[in-house]
Amino acid sequence: MRSDVPAISRKASGVVKTVIIGAVVVFLVFYVMTSPTQAATIVHASWRLAVHLAHGAGDFVNKLA
């Protein structure tokens, strides 16, 4: 931690971070509860993207060898 930042400021930034994370979680739960089909579609597409990126990175590394 930086010594020139007061401890109160560090504590306040921790509280702000916790509030923001909590708000994001509440929004995600609300979104899933109100539109589960669309939420599932987004998760499925995100997973396919992650798999595609992993395969691409693997192919790239294999071609380097």
Backbone as XML, in Angstrom:
<?xml version="1.0"?>
<chain id="A" units="angstrom">
  <residue number="1" name="MET">
    <atom name="N" x="0.829" y="-1.181" z="0.000"/>
    <atom name="CA" x="0.000" y="0.000" z="0.000"/>
    <atom name="C" x="0.874" y="1.245" z="0.000"/>
  </residue>
  <residue number="2" name="ARG">
    <atom name="N" x="0.375" y="2.270" z="-0.621"/>
    <atom name="CA" x="1.110" y="3.529" z="-0.627"/>
    <atom name="C" x="0.985" y="4.205" z="0.724"/>
  </residue>
  <residue number="3" name="SER">
    <atom name="N" x="2.084" y="4.758" z="1.197"/>
    <atom name="CA" x="2.075" y="5.371" z="2.522"/>
    <atom name="C" x="1.454" y="6.762" z="2.503"/>
  </residue>
  <residue number="4" name="ASP">
    <atom name="N" x="1.348" y="7.404" z="1.327"/>
    <atom name="CA" x="0.806" y="8.762" z="1.271"/>
    <atom name="C" x="-0.721" y="8.776" z="1.165"/>
  </residue>
  <residue number="5" name="VAL">
    <atom name="N" x="-1.373" y="7.616" z="1.092"/>
    <atom name="CA" x="-2.820" y="7.541" z="1.043"/>
    <atom name="C" x="-3.324" y="7.190" z="2.440"/>
  </residue>
  <residue number="6" name="PRO">
    <atom name="N" x="-4.191" y="8.026" z="3.006"/>
    <atom name="CA" x="-4.683" y="7.752" z="4.358"/>
    <atom name="C" x="-5.446" y="6.429" z="4.427"/>
  </residue>
  <residue number="7" name="ALA">
    <atom name="N" x="-5.415" y="5.808" z="5.596"/>
    <atom name="CA" x="-6.091" y="4.530" z="5.793"/>
    <atom name="C" x="-7.590" y="4.663" z="5.575"/>
  </residue>
  <residue number="8" name="ILE">
    <atom name="N" x="-8.175" y="5.797" z="5.907"/>
    <atom name="CA" x="-9.615" y="6.002" z="5.709"/>
    <atom name="C" x="-9.953" y="5.958" z="4.222"/>
  </residue>
  <residue number="9" name="SER">
    <atom name="N" x="-9.095" y="6.548" z="3.408"/>
    <atom name="CA" x="-9.327" y="6.545" z="1.964"/>
    <atom name="C" x="-9.265" y="5.128" z="1.409"/>
  </residue>
  <residue number="10" name="ARG">
    <atom name="N" x="-8.318" y="4.330" z="1.881"/>
    <atom name="CA" x="-8.214" y="2.939" z="1.431"/>
    <atom name="C" x="-9.447" y="2.156" z="1.845"/>
  </residue>
  <residue number="11" name="LYS">
    <atom name="N" x="-9.923" y="2.385" z="3.072"/>
    <atom name="CA" x="-11.108" y="1.696" z="3.563"/>
    <atom name="C" x="-12.335" y="2.103" z="2.754"/>
  </residue>
  <residue number="12" name="ALA">
    <atom name="N" x="-12.458" y="3.389" z="2.436"/>
    <atom name="CA" x="-13.596" y="3.866" z="1.649"/>
    <atom name="C" x="-13.571" y="3.266" z="0.254"/>
  </residue>
  <residue number="13" name="SER">
    <atom name="N" x="-12.396" y="3.132" z="-0.340"/>
    <atom name="CA" x="-12.323" y="2.545" z="-1.677"/>
    <atom name="C" x="-12.709" y="1.068" z="-1.628"/>
  </residue>
  <residue number="14" name="GLY">
    <atom name="N" x="-12.407" y="0.387" z="-0.523"/>
    <atom name="CA" x="-12.824" y="-1.001" z="-0.361"/>
    <atom name="C" x="-14.329" y="-1.121" z="-0.262"/>
  </residue>
  <residue number="15" name="VAL">
    <atom name="N" x="-14.961" y="-0.176" z="0.436"/>
    <atom name="CA" x="-16.419" y="-0.174" z="0.561"/>
    <atom name="C" x="-17.058" y="0.095" z="-0.800"/>
  </residue>
  <residue number="16" name="VAL">
    <atom name="N" x="-16.515" y="1.037" z="-1.546"/>
    <atom name="CA" x="-17.052" y="1.351" z="-2.868"/>
    <atom name="C" x="-16.939" y="0.135" z="-3.776"/>
  </residue>
  <residue number="17" name="LYS">
    <atom name="N" x="-15.819" y="-0.541" z="-3.730"/>
    <atom name="CA" x="-15.616" y="-1.739" z="-4.549"/>
    <atom name="C" x="-16.640" y="-2.811" z="-4.181"/>
  </residue>
  <residue number="18" name="THR">
    <atom name="N" x="-16.869" y="-2.999" z="-2.897"/>
    <atom name="CA" x="-17.843" y="-3.998" z="-2.444"/>
    <atom name="C" x="-19.253" y="-3.637" z="-2.910"/>
  </residue>
  <residue number="19" name="VAL">
    <atom name="N" x="-19.615" y="-2.368" z="-2.835"/>
    <atom name="CA" x="-20.944" y="-1.928" z="-3.276"/>
    <atom name="C" x="-21.110" y="-2.140" z="-4.774"/>
  </residue>
  <residue number="20" name="ILE">
    <atom name="N" x="-20.099" y="-1.823" z="-5.556"/>
    <atom name="CA" x="-20.182" y="-2.001" z="-7.009"/>
    <atom name="C" x="-20.307" y="-3.482" z="-7.361"/>
  </residue>
  <residue number="21" name="ILE">
    <atom name="N" x="-19.513" y="-4.331" z="-6.734"/>
    <atom name="CA" x="-19.606" y="-5.767" z="-6.998"/>
    <atom name="C" x="-20.986" y="-6.289" z="-6.608"/>
  </residue>
  <residue number="22" name="GLY">
    <atom name="N" x="-21.500" y="-5.838" z="-5.473"/>
    <atom name="CA" x="-22.846" y="-6.240" z="-5.044"/>
    <atom name="C" x="-23.905" y="-5.813" z="-6.032"/>
  </residue>
  <residue number="23" name="ALA">
    <atom name="N" x="-23.803" y="-4.587" z="-6.561"/>
    <atom name="CA" x="-24.774" y="-4.100" z="-7.533"/>
    <atom name="C" x="-24.726" y="-4.925" z="-8.819"/>
  </residue>
  <residue number="24" name="VAL">
    <atom name="N" x="-23.530" y="-5.290" z="-9.256"/>
    <atom name="CA" x="-23.401" y="-6.113" z="-10.467"/>
    <atom name="C" x="-24.026" y="-7.483" z="-10.248"/>
  </residue>
  <residue number="25" name="VAL">
    <atom name="N" x="-23.798" y="-8.077" z="-9.084"/>
    <atom name="CA" x="-24.373" y="-9.392" z="-8.788"/>
    <atom name="C" x="-25.898" y="-9.306" z="-8.752"/>
  </residue>
  <residue number="26" name="VAL">
    <atom name="N" x="-26.437" y="-8.276" z="-8.106"/>
    <atom name="CA" x="-27.890" y="-8.107" z="-8.051"/>
    <atom name="C" x="-28.456" y="-7.935" z="-9.456"/>
  </residue>
  <residue number="27" name="PHE">
    <atom name="N" x="-27.797" y="-7.147" z="-10.292"/>
    <atom name="CA" x="-28.263" y="-6.961" z="-11.661"/>
    <atom name="C" x="-28.255" y="-8.282" z="-12.424"/>
  </residue>
  <residue number="28" name="LEU">
    <atom name="N" x="-27.193" y="-9.065" z="-12.287"/>
    <atom name="CA" x="-27.118" y="-10.347" z="-12.991"/>
    <atom name="C" x="-28.211" y="-11.302" z="-12.535"/>
  </residue>
  <residue number="29" name="VAL">
    <atom name="N" x="-28.467" y="-11.365" z="-11.242"/>
    <atom name="CA" x="-29.534" y="-12.227" z="-10.733"/>
    <atom name="C" x="-30.889" y="-11.752" z="-11.260"/>
  </residue>
  <residue number="30" name="PHE">
    <atom name="N" x="-31.115" y="-10.445" z="-11.244"/>
    <atom name="CA" x="-32.354" y="-9.888" z="-11.773"/>
    <atom name="C" x="-32.516" y="-10.233" z="-13.249"/>
  </residue>
  <residue number="31" name="TYR">
    <atom name="N" x="-31.449" y="-10.087" z="-14.023"/>
    <atom name="CA" x="-31.500" y="-10.364" z="-15.459"/>
    <atom name="C" x="-31.821" y="-11.837" z="-15.727"/>
  </residue>
  <residue number="32" name="VAL">
    <atom name="N" x="-31.186" y="-12.725" z="-14.990"/>
    <atom name="CA" x="-31.425" y="-14.159" z="-15.168"/>
    <atom name="C" x="-32.860" y="-14.513" z="-14.775"/>
  </residue>
  <residue number="33" name="MET">
    <atom name="N" x="-33.369" y="-13.905" z="-13.711"/>
    <atom name="CA" x="-34.724" y="-14.214" z="-13.255"/>
    <atom name="C" x="-35.786" y="-13.679" z="-14.214"/>
  </residue>
  <residue number="34" name="THR">
    <atom name="N" x="-35.522" y="-12.536" z="-14.841"/>
    <atom name="CA" x="-36.532" y="-11.942" z="-15.717"/>
    <atom name="C" x="-36.429" y="-12.415" z="-17.153"/>
  </residue>
  <residue number="35" name="SER">
    <atom name="N" x="-35.260" y="-12.889" z="-17.572"/>
    <atom name="CA" x="-35.080" y="-13.325" z="-18.959"/>
    <atom name="C" x="-34.103" y="-14.500" z="-19.010"/>
  </residue>
  <residue number="36" name="PRO">
    <atom name="N" x="-34.516" y="-15.663" z="-18.519"/>
    <atom name="CA" x="-33.582" y="-16.790" z="-18.433"/>
    <atom name="C" x="-33.134" y="-17.317" z="-19.795"/>
  </residue>
  <residue number="37" name="THR">
    <atom name="N" x="-34.000" y="-17.291" z="-20.793"/>
    <atom name="CA" x="-33.627" y="-17.798" z="-22.114"/>
    <atom name="C" x="-32.535" y="-16.936" z="-22.734"/>
  </residue>
  <residue number="38" name="GLN">
    <atom name="N" x="-32.724" y="-15.638" z="-22.663"/>
    <atom name="CA" x="-31.724" y="-14.729" z="-23.225"/>
    <atom name="C" x="-30.414" y="-14.806" z="-22.442"/>
  </residue>
  <residue number="39" name="ALA">
    <atom name="N" x="-30.494" y="-14.958" z="-21.123"/>
    <atom name="CA" x="-29.290" y="-15.089" z="-20.312"/>
    <atom name="C" x="-28.543" y="-16.368" z="-20.673"/>
  </residue>
  <residue number="40" name="ALA">
    <atom name="N" x="-29.281" y="-17.457" z="-20.883"/>
    <atom name="CA" x="-28.641" y="-18.722" z="-21.265"/>
    <atom name="C" x="-27.978" y="-18.605" z="-22.629"/>
  </residue>
  <residue number="41" name="THR">
    <atom name="N" x="-28.601" y="-17.905" z="-23.541"/>
    <atom name="CA" x="-28.021" y="-17.697" z="-24.867"/>
    <atom name="C" x="-26.707" y="-16.922" z="-24.761"/>
  </residue>
  <residue number="42" name="ILE">
    <atom name="N" x="-26.683" y="-15.911" z="-23.926"/>
    <atom name="CA" x="-25.465" y="-15.113" z="-23.743"/>
    <atom name="C" x="-24.353" y="-15.958" z="-23.130"/>
  </residue>
  <residue number="43" name="VAL">
    <atom name="N" x="-24.691" y="-16.766" z="-22.123"/>
    <atom name="CA" x="-23.685" y="-17.620" z="-21.488"/>
    <atom name="C" x="-23.155" y="-18.642" z="-22.491"/>
  </residue>
  <residue number="44" name="HIS">
    <atom name="N" x="-24.044" y="-19.239" z="-23.278"/>
    <atom name="CA" x="-23.635" y="-20.230" z="-24.271"/>
    <atom name="C" x="-22.712" y="-19.602" z="-25.322"/>
  </residue>
  <residue number="45" name="ALA">
    <atom name="N" x="-23.068" y="-18.433" z="-25.810"/>
    <atom name="CA" x="-22.238" y="-17.752" z="-26.806"/>
    <atom name="C" x="-20.884" y="-17.354" z="-26.211"/>
  </residue>
  <residue number="46" name="SER">
    <atom name="N" x="-20.886" y="-16.920" z="-24.963"/>
    <atom name="CA" x="-19.624" y="-16.557" z="-24.302"/>
    <atom name="C" x="-18.724" y="-17.776" z="-24.143"/>
  </residue>
  <residue number="47" name="TRP">
    <atom name="N" x="-19.316" y="-18.907" z="-23.796"/>
    <atom name="CA" x="-18.535" y="-20.137" z="-23.649"/>
    <atom name="C" x="-17.944" y="-20.555" z="-24.995"/>
  </residue>
  <residue number="48" name="ARG">
    <atom name="N" x="-18.753" y="-20.478" z="-26.059"/>
    <atom name="CA" x="-18.235" y="-20.827" z="-27.396"/>
    <atom name="C" x="-17.091" y="-19.911" z="-27.776"/>
  </residue>
  <residue number="49" name="LEU">
    <atom name="N" x="-17.198" y="-18.633" z="-27.461"/>
    <atom name="CA" x="-16.120" y="-17.686" z="-27.760"/>
    <atom name="C" x="-14.855" y="-18.058" z="-26.991"/>
  </residue>
  <residue number="50" name="ALA">
    <atom name="N" x="-14.996" y="-18.383" z="-25.699"/>
    <atom name="CA" x="-13.831" y="-18.760" z="-24.898"/>
    <atom name="C" x="-13.164" y="-20.013" z="-25.456"/>
  </residue>
  <residue number="51" name="VAL">
    <atom name="N" x="-13.954" y="-21.005" z="-25.859"/>
    <atom name="CA" x="-13.401" y="-22.233" z="-26.432"/>
    <atom name="C" x="-12.696" y="-21.924" z="-27.750"/>
  </residue>
  <residue number="52" name="HIS">
    <atom name="N" x="-13.310" y="-21.095" z="-28.577"/>
    <atom name="CA" x="-12.713" y="-20.719" z="-29.858"/>
    <atom name="C" x="-11.381" y="-19.992" z="-29.649"/>
  </residue>
  <residue number="53" name="LEU">
    <atom name="N" x="-11.337" y="-19.083" z="-28.684"/>
    <atom name="CA" x="-10.091" y="-18.366" z="-28.395"/>
    <atom name="C" x="-9.015" y="-19.312" z="-27.871"/>
  </residue>
  <residue number="54" name="ALA">
    <atom name="N" x="-9.402" y="-20.268" z="-27.031"/>
    <atom name="CA" x="-8.434" y="-21.228" z="-26.503"/>
    <atom name="C" x="-7.872" y="-22.104" z="-27.620"/>
  </residue>
  <residue number="55" name="HIS">
    <atom name="N" x="-8.739" y="-22.545" z="-28.522"/>
    <atom name="CA" x="-8.258" y="-23.348" z="-29.656"/>
    <atom name="C" x="-7.322" y="-22.525" z="-30.543"/>
  </residue>
  <residue number="56" name="GLY">
    <atom name="N" x="-7.672" y="-21.273" z="-30.763"/>
    <atom name="CA" x="-6.808" y="-20.415" z="-31.571"/>
    <atom name="C" x="-5.454" y="-20.198" z="-30.936"/>
  </residue>
  <residue number="57" name="ALA">
    <atom name="N" x="-5.436" y="-19.983" z="-29.616"/>
    <atom name="CA" x="-4.158" y="-19.800" z="-28.914"/>
    <atom name="C" x="-3.339" y="-21.086" z="-28.968"/>
  </residue>
  <residue number="58" name="GLY">
    <atom name="N" x="-4.009" y="-22.234" z="-28.834"/>
    <atom name="CA" x="-3.306" y="-23.517" z="-28.921"/>
    <atom name="C" x="-2.723" y="-23.746" z="-30.296"/>
  </residue>
  <residue number="59" name="ASP">
    <atom name="N" x="-3.488" y="-23.439" z="-31.339"/>
    <atom name="CA" x="-2.970" y="-23.578" z="-32.703"/>
    <atom name="C" x="-1.784" y="-22.672" z="-32.929"/>
  </residue>
  <residue number="60" name="PHE">
    <atom name="N" x="-1.852" y="-21.435" z="-32.407"/>
    <atom name="CA" x="-0.755" y="-20.485" z="-32.563"/>
    <atom name="C" x="0.520" y="-21.022" z="-31.902"/>
  </residue>
  <residue number="61" name="VAL">
    <atom name="N" x="0.389" y="-21.524" z="-30.682"/>
    <atom name="CA" x="1.556" y="-22.045" z="-29.966"/>
    <atom name="C" x="2.122" y="-23.274" z="-30.685"/>
  </residue>
  <residue number="62" name="ASN">
    <atom name="N" x="1.249" y="-24.130" z="-31.196"/>
    <atom name="CA" x="1.711" y="-25.320" z="-31.932"/>
    <atom name="C" x="2.481" y="-24.942" z="-33.189"/>
  </residue>
  <residue number="63" name="LYS">
    <atom name="N" x="2.066" y="-23.877" z="-33.860"/>
    <atom name="CA" x="2.761" y="-23.461" z="-35.078"/>
    <atom name="C" x="4.106" y="-22.811" z="-34.772"/>
  </residue>
  <residue number="64" name="LEU">
    <atom name="N" x="4.274" y="-22.303" z="-33.564"/>
    <atom name="CA" x="5.560" y="-21.732" z="-33.182"/>
    <atom name="C" x="6.613" y="-22.816" z="-32.958"/>
  </residue>
  <residue number="65" name="ALA">
    <atom name="N" x="6.177" y="-23.991" z="-32.539"/>
    <atom name="CA" x="7.116" y="-25.061" z="-32.204"/>
    <atom name="C" x="7.683" y="-25.743" z="-33.404"/>
  </residue>
</chain>
